[in-house]
Amino acid sequence: MGFGSYDESEQRQQDVGDDEEETAVNVHEHDHDGEMTTETGSSTDELLGQLQEIKEQTDEE
């Protein structure tokens, strides 16, 4: 066996039911076409400074 033994009964086809329609997820149900923009009014350096402050605060806790 090489990597260890296993119970062959666990390897048989298990009945998981046929309720796929009930548990299926439609990933396109809420798709939207459009565009999103944000205006921060801050420069990249300012935003990086804010990020650094947040990181320092979490390190102190």
C-alpha positions in Angstrom: 0.0 0.0 0.0 2.8 2.5 0.3 1.1 5.6 1.8 -1.1 3.8 4.3 -4.2 1.7 4.4 -7.8 2.8 3.9 -11.2 1.3 4.3 -12.3 0.2 0.8 -16.0 0.6 1.8 -15.3 4.4 2.0 -14.2 4.4 -1.6 -17.4 3.1 -3.1 -19.9 5.3 -4.8 -21.9 7.1 -2.2 -25.5 8.2 -2.7 -25.5 12.0 -2.4 -29.0 12.5 -3.8 -30.3 14.0 -7.0 -31.3 17.4 -5.7 -28.7 19.3 -7.8 -31.3 21.7 -9.0 -32.1 22.8 -5.5 -28.5 23.3 -4.5 -27.2 24.7 -7.8 -26.0 28.3 -7.8 -26.6 30.5 -10.8 -23.5 32.7 -10.8 -25.0 34.9 -13.6 -28.3 35.6 -11.8 -27.2 39.2 -10.8 -24.9 40.1 -13.6 -25.0 43.8 -14.5 -23.4 45.7 -17.4 -22.0 49.0 -16.5 -19.1 50.9 -15.2 -17.9 51.9 -11.7 -15.7 54.8 -10.9 -14.5 56.2 -7.6 -13.1 59.6 -6.9 -11.0 59.8 -3.7 -9.5 63.2 -4.2 -6.3 61.7 -2.7 -3.0 61.1 -4.3 -1.4 57.7 -4.4 1.2 58.8 -1.8 -1.6 60.0 0.6 -3.4 56.7 0.2 -0.2 54.7 0.8 0.4 56.8 3.9 -3.1 56.0 5.2 -2.5 52.3 4.5 0.8 52.4 6.4 -1.0 54.0 9.4 -3.6 51.3 9.4 -1.0 48.6 9.3 0.9 50.2 12.2 -2.3 50.4 14.3 -3.0 46.7 13.8 0.6 45.8 14.6 0.3 47.7 17.9 -2.9 45.8 18.9 
